[in-house]
C-alpha cells in the first residue's frame, strides 16, 4: 500500500510439544499430522484469497538446511553456548511463564503451566549489547510500543542474567505466536 516491493513469506511451524500431543491424541504419526495441518492452512489461504510469494514448513528440507547453516555459523563464531533452563511453560501458548510454582496459571490463556527442565543452546546476546543499545537510542521507533522498547532495552542492558529468567522474560515481551 505504501509502494514498497515486498516478499510475503508464510508457512507452518511444525515442532513442539503441542504438535506431538495433538498427533498422539489423533493416533497419527507427528509428520503425518503436520502434513495434514499444513495442507489445511494452505487451503484456508486459498479460500481467503491470500496470496504469498513463498510457503515454507519447518519440516521442509530447505528450512532444515538453512536453519542448520545459520546455527553453525553463529556457533563457529562463539555466539552459541549450552545451558540448562528450568521453569514454567504453557504448552498451549508455547510460552515460558515467569511465575512461581508448578501449575501456575498462564497469563495468556489461564491454563495450568508445566514445569520443564531442559538442556538447550543459547545465543550470547551480551556480545551485541552495546551495538543494540546504540541502535535503539538512535532509532527509538525500531521497537514499538514504547513500553516493549523499554523492556527490551532493560533486558539487553543485562537486567536479567540467569537463563531461566531470560527465557521467561523474552517470551513475555515478545509473546506467543
N, C-alpha and C positions, 0 to 999 in steps of 0.2 A: 504494500500500500504506500510505502514511502519511496518507492522507486529503486530499491536496492535489489541486486540479484541475491537469491537465497538458494540454499541447498537444504531441502527438508528431508532429514534422516529420521526414521522412526523404526520401531521394531518391538520385540518382546524380550523381556528379561526372564530367563528360564532357569534360575537357580534359587536355592534357598530351601529352608525347612518347609515353608508353606507349599512349595511345589511338590516336594517329596510326600508330605502328608496328604495333599489333595490326590495325588496319584495313588497312594496306598488306599485311601478311602474309596476311590473309584475302581480299585483292584486292577490297575493299569500300570505298566512299567513307566517310570518317570519320563523317558524320552518320548514315548507314545503320547503321554498326557500333554507334554509340552507341544508336540506336533499338533494335537487337536486344538489346544487353546490358541496357538499362534494362527492356525487356519481360521478360527472364529474371529480373531482380531482383524485379519485381512478382509474377511467377508464384511465385517462391520464397516471398515474404512470404505470399501466399495459401495456398500449400501448408502452410506452417508455422503458419498461422492467426495471423499477426502483424497486428494492426490498427494503423492510424495515422490521424491527423487530416488530414494533407496529404502528398503526394508531389510533390517538385519536382525538376526536372532543371536542371543548369546551362545547358543549351541552350534551356530554356523562355524565351519572350519576357518573361514576368513576372519571371523571375530576372534576365535581362539588364537590364531596365529598372530594377529595384531596385538591382542592383549598380552600374550607371552613375550613378544618383542619389546613392547613398551616396558613391561616389568623387568626384563633382562637388562635393558639399557639403564633404567633407574637404579637397579641393584648393582650393576657393574660400576656405577658412578658413586656408590656408597650411600645412597639415599633411602635404602630399604634396610630395615632391621627386624629381627624376630623378637616377639614379646608375648606375654600372656595377658589375657583380659578375662575378668570375672565380673559379671553384673547382671542386671535385669534386662530382659529382652521381650518385646512383644512380637510374636511370630506373625500375627495378622498384619501389623503395620510395618514389619521389618524395621523396628525402631528400638535402639538401645535407650533405656529409660534411666535417668539419673534419679533413682529412688532408693528407699531403704527397705530391705527385706523381700523374701520370696513372696510371690503372688501379689505384689503391689499393683495397683491399677495403672494401666497405660493411660497417659494423659490425653492421647488422641481418641481412643475408642472405648476406654473403660474396662476392657477385658483384663484378666489377670496376666501378669508377666511371668516369665520363666527365668530361673537362674541359669545362666550359661557360663561356661569357662572354656576358653579355647586358646590354643597357641595360634598366633597369626603373624602376618607380616605387616609392618607399619612403615609409613612414609615419614622421613625425617624432615618435618616441616620447619624445625628450628634453623636449618641451613639456609632458609629463604626468608626468614622473619624480617630482616632489615629491608630487603628489596620490596617485600609485600607491603610493609607498613608505609614505606615511602610512596608506593603507588597508590595506596588507599588515601593517604593525605593529599597527594597531588590530584587525585580523581575521586572526590567524595561520592560521585554518582555511580561509581563502579559497583557498589553493593547497596541494594535497596531492599526494604526500607531502612531508614537510619538506625532504628533500634537493632536490626540484624547486623548492620555495619559495625556498630559499637561492640556487639558480642563477638563478631569475628575478629575484630582488632584486639580485643582483650585476650582472646584465645591465642592469637598469633604472638602477642607480646609475652606469652608464657604464663598466663594466669592459671592454666590448667596443666600441670606437669605429668601426672600419672596417666597411664594408658586407659584405665577404666573410666576415669572422669573425662578424658579427652574424647573417647568414643561416644560416651553418653551425651556429652555436650554438643559435639558436632552433629549428631543425629537430631538433637533438639533444635539446633539452629537451622539446619537445612531440611529437617522434617523427613517424613516418609514419602514414598513415591506417590 
